[in-house]
Amino acid sequence: MGDTRPINIAVDAMGGYHAPDEVVAAVAQASLKREDQTRPVYFTLVGDEVRLTERLVESNHNSERIQIRHAPTVVGLSERPRQAIEDRPDSSILQACDLVRTGEADAVISAGHPGVAVLAALQFFELVEGIPRAALASVYPTPRVRGEKEDPFSLILDVGATLRATPEDLLNFGLMGSAYARIVSNNDRPKVALLSNSRESTVGPDEVVAAYDLMSTHPTLNFYGNIEGHEIPRGLADVVVCEGYAGDIAIKILEGVSEAAFDLARSAYNSKMAWRMGLKLLSGGLKQLKQLTDFEEYGGAPLLGIDQVVILCHPRSGKKAIGNALKLAIKNVRAELPTTIAEALHG
């Protein structure tokens, strides 16, 4: 018989540009959904108790499934992470992580300062045995679908938790990403690629060349080989591995390209009648593309390699994105993600 304990999701209700209104609205909506009686789900909103109570009163919600934990301060998005953590131990993100550390919650979600959230998670939680560095994973849309769910998203990691990575780190990122893809996309054998400046295994930085050797000979990794930057959006691989500095740049370029494409389409629509007619014919496809590239569709990015479930949302996240992040966190708790990743790493 599986685990029947209730699930509690700690939510940093003060993090992000649209907090706490959009965060509370998402949690309120989630509390109204039909419960899974085998493992009922509860939510703890962490932040200014007065403001959160006011927002809840204005929202239709199930009060039996939501509680509030007061946190008097919040970390701003422009602050230095280490200094902010030292100066405000009573902030909403730290208090949310503490709920997980003490066992009062099973996962934490935040749309606040990503650097602070990563440092807080590393401060409050343990790394999976054998993993020296955590990795922040992000998803991006591709033309190709994968797994039983026909998931159009590929995974890229690391995108900022570990700026520089050793060959062994890159191998571990591949194993963690592969395990995560199996859980989220129901993809039994995800293809894992290594980001490089060449398809050739002997070309690139020393750590990438060495990582290629490790990954290509690993007995359980379905290694695709190297891919170059321009190949990322094509979805040739289900998981793309790189160090955090490169990954952070890559994922921001991918976000920017989709936004630029719609800006160009809008400009073309306003310029010539012929282009306007053509774009009207393509409007259905453009709407589908916009939906596919919208970060709110996938909710948040998991921090992999630690022994708890941590989901980081885009600071611009609204109700929809937070709601999808809640679903993702619940799914990862039910799947015992940290344990699954540990098993993938050790055998």
VEXTOR-840408 format. One record per residue (C-alpha): residue number from 0; x, y, z negated. Coordinates in Angstrom, 2 decimals, padded with zeros to 5 digits. Each point is the difference from the previous one (the first is absolute). Layout:
BEGIN
{NUM; {X; Y; Z}}
...
//
This chain:
BEGIN
{0; {000.00; 000.00; 000.00}}
{1; {001.39; 003.46; 000.92}}
{2; {000.59; 002.99; -002.21}}
{3; {-003.28; 001.39; -001.35}}
{4; {001.32; 002.97; -001.96}}
{5; {-001.51; 003.38; 000.88}}
{6; {002.10; 002.26; 002.24}}
{7; {000.70; 003.57; -001.08}}
{8; {001.42; 002.52; 002.47}}
{9; {001.75; 003.05; -001.49}}
{10; {-000.46; 003.03; 002.26}}
{11; {002.10; 003.15; -000.22}}
{12; {-003.00; 002.28; 000.40}}
{13; {002.04; 003.22; 000.10}}
{14; {002.44; -000.90; 002.78}}
{15; {-000.31; 001.39; 003.53}}
{16; {-001.30; 003.10; 001.74}}
{17; {-003.67; -000.97; -000.47}}
{18; {000.13; -001.19; -003.60}}
{19; {-001.96; -000.47; -002.09}}
{20; {-003.18; 000.46; 002.09}}
{21; {000.73; -002.49; 002.79}}
{22; {001.63; -002.51; -002.34}}
{23; {-002.96; -000.02; -002.38}}
{24; {-002.42; -000.26; 002.93}}
{25; {001.82; -003.07; 001.33}}
{26; {000.06; -001.73; -003.38}}
{27; {-003.64; 000.87; -000.64}}
{28; {-000.98; -001.58; 003.31}}
{29; {002.12; -003.09; -000.66}}
{30; {-001.67; -000.47; -003.40}}
{31; {-003.38; -000.38; 001.73}}
{32; {001.07; -002.89; 002.20}}
{33; {-001.16; -003.49; -000.79}}
{34; {002.36; -001.69; -002.45}}
{35; {001.80; -003.26; 000.55}}
{36; {-001.26; -001.90; -003.02}}
{37; {003.12; -002.18; -000.13}}
{38; {002.24; 003.06; -000.60}}
{39; {-002.02; 003.19; -000.56}}
{40; {001.82; 003.25; 000.78}}
{41; {000.24; 003.05; -002.24}}
{42; {001.72; 003.36; 000.50}}
{43; {001.87; 002.37; -002.29}}
{44; {000.26; 003.61; 001.15}}
{45; {003.09; 001.64; -001.46}}
{46; {000.15; 003.77; -000.30}}
{47; {-001.66; 003.03; -001.54}}
{48; {-002.91; -001.49; -001.94}}
{49; {-002.22; 003.07; 000.23}}
{50; {000.40; 000.43; 003.76}}
{51; {-000.41; -003.71; 000.70}}
{52; {-003.12; -000.24; -002.16}}
{53; {-001.52; 002.99; 001.82}}
{54; {000.69; -001.59; 003.40}}
{55; {-001.44; -003.34; -001.09}}
{56; {-003.18; 001.62; -001.28}}
{57; {-000.46; 001.51; 003.46}}
{58; {000.51; -003.40; 001.71}}
{59; {-002.18; -003.05; 000.28}}
{60; {002.01; -002.72; -001.78}}
{61; {-000.15; -003.05; -002.25}}
{62; {001.15; 001.28; -003.37}}
{63; {000.54; -003.53; -001.28}}
{64; {002.82; -000.51; 002.47}}
{65; {001.86; 003.31; -000.41}}
{66; {001.92; 001.36; -002.96}}
{67; {002.19; 003.07; -000.39}}
{68; {003.48; 000.22; -001.50}}
{69; {000.99; 003.55; -000.85}}
{70; {003.28; 001.30; 001.39}}
{71; {000.52; 003.72; -000.63}}
{72; {002.56; 000.75; 002.73}}
{73; {000.61; -000.76; 003.67}}
{74; {003.15; -000.03; 002.15}}
{75; {-000.09; 002.38; 002.95}}
{76; {000.91; -001.16; 003.50}}
{77; {002.94; 002.40; 000.27}}
{78; {001.74; -000.95; -003.23}}
{79; {003.27; -001.90; -000.42}}
{80; {-000.95; -003.58; -000.93}}
{81; {002.51; -000.74; -002.77}}
{82; {-000.45; 003.36; -001.67}}
{83; {-003.79; -000.28; 000.19}}
{84; {000.04; -003.42; -001.67}}
{85; {002.22; 001.29; -002.80}}
{86; {-002.03; 003.17; -000.52}}
{87; {-003.50; -001.52; 000.10}}
{88; {-000.22; -003.49; -001.52}}
{89; {-003.72; 000.64; -000.55}}
{90; {-000.73; 000.57; 003.73}}
{91; {-002.74; -001.93; 001.76}}
{92; {002.32; -002.16; 002.13}}
{93; {002.12; -001.06; -002.97}}
{94; {-003.05; -000.73; -002.12}}
{95; {-001.50; -002.08; 002.81}}
{96; {003.20; -002.05; 000.28}}
{97; {000.05; -000.44; -003.78}}
{98; {-003.48; -001.56; 000.12}}
{99; {001.38; -002.67; 002.33}}
{100; {003.14; -000.47; -002.08}}
{101; {-002.03; -000.66; -003.15}}
{102; {-002.35; -002.40; 001.79}}
{103; {-003.05; 002.27; -000.20}}
{104; {-000.09; 000.24; 003.81}}
{105; {001.08; -002.27; 002.85}}
{106; {000.97; 002.52; 002.67}}
{107; {000.68; 003.70; 000.43}}
{108; {-001.00; 002.31; 002.86}}
{109; {001.28; 003.54; 000.56}}
{110; {-000.20; 002.60; 002.74}}
{111; {002.35; 002.25; -001.94}}
{112; {003.71; 000.70; 000.41}}
{113; {001.35; -003.18; 001.68}}
{114; {003.51; 000.45; -001.39}}
{115; {-001.33; 000.30; -003.53}}
{116; {-002.28; -003.00; 000.49}}
{117; {002.89; -002.18; 001.19}}
{118; {002.28; 001.08; -002.85}}
{119; {-002.80; -000.49; -002.52}}
{120; {-000.70; -003.50; 001.27}}
{121; {003.70; -000.90; -000.20}}
{122; {000.11; 001.42; -003.52}}
{123; {-003.07; -001.80; -001.32}}
{124; {000.16; -003.31; 001.89}}
{125; {002.56; -002.72; 000.66}}
{126; {001.46; -000.96; 003.35}}
{127; {-000.82; -003.47; 001.28}}
{128; {002.80; -002.38; -000.98}}
{129; {002.76; 000.06; 002.58}}
{130; {-001.12; 003.32; 001.53}}
{131; {002.42; 002.86; -000.72}}
{132; {-002.09; 002.63; 001.83}}
{133; {-003.68; 000.64; 000.61}}
{134; {-001.40; 000.98; 003.40}}
{135; {-002.89; 002.24; 000.92}}
{136; {-001.97; -001.49; 002.88}}
{137; {-002.18; 001.92; 002.43}}
{138; {-002.22; -001.09; 002.86}}
{139; {-000.36; 001.46; 003.49}}
{140; {-002.43; -000.74; 002.86}}
{141; {000.96; -002.05; 003.05}}
{142; {-001.79; -001.21; 003.16}}
{143; {000.45; -003.58; -001.18}}
{144; {-002.08; -001.77; -002.66}}
{145; {001.23; -002.70; -002.32}}
{146; {-001.24; -002.58; -002.50}}
{147; {-003.48; -001.33; -000.72}}
{148; {-001.27; 003.54; -000.63}}
{149; {001.35; 001.19; 003.38}}
{150; {001.83; 002.73; -001.88}}
{151; {001.27; 002.75; 002.37}}
{152; {002.56; 001.23; -002.53}}
{153; {003.65; -000.95; -000.28}}
{154; {002.03; 000.49; -003.16}}
{155; {003.23; 001.99; -000.34}}
{156; {002.25; 000.00; -003.06}}
{157; {001.75; 001.67; -001.66}}
{158; {-001.40; 003.49; 000.60}}
{159; {001.57; 001.84; -002.89}}
{160; {000.51; -001.97; -003.21}}
{161; {003.56; -001.09; 000.86}}
{162; {001.76; 002.54; 002.20}}
{163; {003.06; -002.18; 000.66}}
{164; {-000.18; -003.78; 000.19}}
{165; {002.49; -002.87; 000.03}}
{166; {-000.36; -002.98; 002.38}}
{167; {-001.40; -002.02; -002.91}}
{168; {-002.54; 002.77; -000.72}}
{169; {-001.16; -000.06; 003.62}}
{170; {-000.44; -003.77; -000.13}}
{171; {-002.04; 000.33; -003.19}}
{172; {-002.12; 002.73; 001.60}}
{173; {-000.75; -002.41; 002.84}}
{174; {-001.04; -002.77; -002.37}}
{175; {-002.19; 002.35; -002.06}}
{176; {-001.60; 001.50; 003.10}}
{177; {-000.68; -003.44; 001.40}}
{178; {-001.72; -001.09; -003.23}}
{179; {-002.08; 003.16; -000.05}}
{180; {-001.09; -000.44; 003.62}}
{181; {-001.15; -003.53; -000.77}}
{182; {-002.22; 001.31; -002.81}}
{183; {-001.42; 003.16; 001.57}}
{184; {-000.34; -001.07; 003.65}}
{185; {-000.43; -003.75; -000.56}}
{186; {002.92; -000.36; 002.39}}
{187; {001.49; -003.42; -000.70}}
{188; {003.33; 000.61; 001.73}}
{189; {000.71; 003.70; 000.48}}
{190; {002.81; 001.01; 002.32}}
{191; {002.66; 002.04; -001.76}}
{192; {002.28; 002.39; 001.93}}
{193; {003.02; 002.04; -001.00}}
{194; {000.07; 003.65; 001.10}}
{195; {003.21; 000.85; 001.83}}
{196; {001.33; 002.13; 002.83}}
{197; {000.41; -003.03; 002.27}}
{198; {-001.55; -003.39; 000.67}}
{199; {003.51; -001.48; -000.13}}
{200; {000.81; -001.69; -003.30}}
{201; {003.56; 001.33; -000.08}}
{202; {-000.89; 003.66; 000.57}}
{203; {-000.93; 002.40; -002.77}}
{204; {001.11; 001.00; -003.51}}
{205; {001.98; -002.67; -001.88}}
{206; {-002.81; -000.67; -002.48}}
{207; {-002.52; -000.53; 002.82}}
{208; {002.33; -002.39; 001.85}}
{209; {000.58; -001.95; -003.21}}
{210; {-003.75; 000.00; -000.77}}
{211; {-000.68; -001.45; 003.45}}
{212; {002.21; -002.99; -000.84}}
{213; {-001.77; -000.53; -003.33}}
{214; {-003.49; 000.30; 001.43}}
{215; {000.59; -002.11; 003.10}}
{216; {001.24; -002.94; -002.07}}
{217; {-002.53; 000.21; -002.84}}
{218; {-002.02; -003.25; -000.13}}
{219; {-003.45; 001.52; -000.69}}
{220; {000.11; 003.37; 001.77}}
{221; {-001.62; 000.21; 003.44}}
{222; {002.65; 002.35; 001.35}}
{223; {-000.76; 001.80; 003.25}}
{224; {003.38; 001.73; 000.35}}
{225; {000.90; 003.65; 000.36}}
{226; {-002.40; 002.60; 001.34}}
{227; {000.71; 003.60; 000.95}}
{228; {-001.92; 003.05; -001.11}}
{229; {-002.05; 000.40; 003.17}}
{230; {-001.25; -003.58; -000.38}}
{231; {-001.52; 000.49; -003.45}}
{232; {-003.43; 001.26; 001.19}}
{233; {-000.40; -002.91; 002.44}}
{234; {-000.55; -002.46; -002.84}}
{235; {002.60; -002.52; 001.15}}
{236; {000.59; -000.92; -003.63}}
{237; {-002.39; -000.35; -002.92}}
{238; {002.59; 001.25; -002.50}}
{239; {002.80; 002.48; 000.75}}
{240; {002.90; 000.19; -002.45}}
{241; {002.30; 002.99; -000.52}}
{242; {001.60; 002.06; -002.74}}
{243; {-002.15; 002.66; -001.61}}
{244; {001.62; 003.02; 001.63}}
{245; {-000.65; -001.31; 003.51}}
{246; {-003.44; -001.33; -000.91}}
{247; {-001.17; 003.29; -001.47}}
{248; {000.97; 001.80; 003.21}}
{249; {-001.56; -002.69; 002.20}}
{250; {-003.38; -000.03; -001.73}}
{251; {-000.22; 003.81; 000.04}}
{252; {000.79; 000.03; 003.72}}
{253; {-002.77; -002.56; 000.58}}
{254; {-002.46; 002.17; -001.94}}
{255; {001.08; 003.09; 001.90}}
{256; {-000.27; -001.62; 003.44}}
{257; {-003.65; -000.91; -000.49}}
{258; {-000.82; 003.50; -001.24}}
{259; {001.88; 001.55; 002.95}}
{260; {-001.92; -002.20; 002.45}}
{261; {-003.31; 001.36; -001.22}}
{262; {001.32; 003.56; 000.04}}
{263; {001.01; -000.49; 003.66}}
{264; {-003.39; -001.49; 000.84}}
{265; {-001.73; 002.96; -001.66}}
{266; {002.18; 002.44; 001.93}}
{267; {-000.69; -001.81; 003.29}}
{268; {-003.73; 000.02; -000.71}}
{269; {000.06; 003.78; -000.36}}
{270; {002.21; 000.60; 003.07}}
{271; {-001.64; -001.47; 003.10}}
{272; {-003.43; -001.29; 000.96}}
{273; {001.46; -003.10; 001.68}}
{274; {001.93; -000.93; -003.10}}
{275; {-003.10; 000.66; -002.11}}
{276; {-002.04; -002.42; 002.11}}
{277; {002.73; -002.63; -000.19}}
{278; {000.28; 000.30; -003.76}}
{279; {-003.77; -000.35; -000.35}}
{280; {000.25; -003.31; 001.82}}
{281; {002.73; -001.05; -002.41}}
{282; {-001.74; 001.32; -003.10}}
{283; {-001.00; -003.44; -001.28}}
{284; {003.56; -001.27; 000.23}}
{285; {001.38; 003.16; -001.60}}
{286; {-002.39; -000.38; -002.93}}
{287; {001.16; -003.60; -000.46}}
{288; {003.63; 001.14; 000.15}}
{289; {-000.65; 002.73; -002.56}}
{290; {-001.62; -002.52; -002.32}}
{291; {002.91; -002.39; 000.45}}
{292; {002.64; 002.64; -000.73}}
{293; {-001.84; 001.54; -002.95}}
{294; {001.97; -000.70; -003.19}}
{295; {-003.27; -000.06; -001.94}}
{296; {-000.89; -003.30; 001.69}}
{297; {002.69; -001.94; -001.86}}
{298; {-000.06; 001.87; -003.30}}
{299; {003.47; -000.34; -001.43}}
{300; {003.48; -001.47; 000.03}}
{301; {001.09; -002.72; -002.43}}
{302; {003.21; 000.21; -002.00}}
{303; {001.47; -003.49; 000.41}}
{304; {002.60; -001.73; -002.12}}
{305; {-001.40; 000.91; -003.44}}
{306; {-002.02; -002.25; -002.26}}
{307; {-003.19; 002.08; 000.14}}
{308; {-002.35; 001.24; 002.72}}
{309; {000.68; 003.64; 000.91}}
{310; {-001.74; 001.75; 002.91}}
{311; {001.11; 003.46; 001.12}}
{312; {-002.40; 002.08; 002.09}}
{313; {000.73; 002.91; 002.30}}
{314; {-000.23; 003.29; -001.96}}
{315; {-002.65; 001.15; 002.50}}
{316; {-002.20; -003.00; -000.79}}
{317; {-003.71; 000.60; -000.32}}
{318; {-002.83; -002.17; -001.26}}
{319; {000.27; -002.48; 002.87}}
{320; {003.74; -000.57; -000.38}}
{321; {-000.21; -000.37; -003.78}}
{322; {-002.90; -002.44; 000.42}}
{323; {002.04; -002.14; 002.40}}
{324; {002.96; 000.14; -002.38}}
{325; {-002.23; -001.31; -002.78}}
{326; {-001.03; -002.92; 002.21}}
{327; {003.65; -000.69; 000.81}}
{328; {001.02; 000.07; -003.66}}
{329; {-002.81; -002.37; -000.98}}
{330; {000.93; -002.39; 002.80}}
{331; {003.65; 000.03; -001.04}}
{332; {-000.88; -000.68; -003.64}}
{333; {-002.24; -002.91; 000.97}}
{334; {002.77; -001.40; 002.22}}
{335; {002.57; 000.44; -002.81}}
{336; {002.25; 001.90; 002.40}}
{337; {003.11; 000.29; -002.24}}
{338; {-000.07; -003.75; -000.69}}
{339; {-000.47; -000.78; 003.68}}
{340; {002.96; 002.19; 000.91}}
{341; {002.15; -001.64; -002.68}}
{342; {-000.89; -003.42; 001.39}}
{343; {000.91; 001.13; 003.52}}
{344; {003.38; 001.18; -001.19}}
{345; {000.87; -003.04; -002.05}}
{346; {-001.46; -002.69; 001.96}}
//
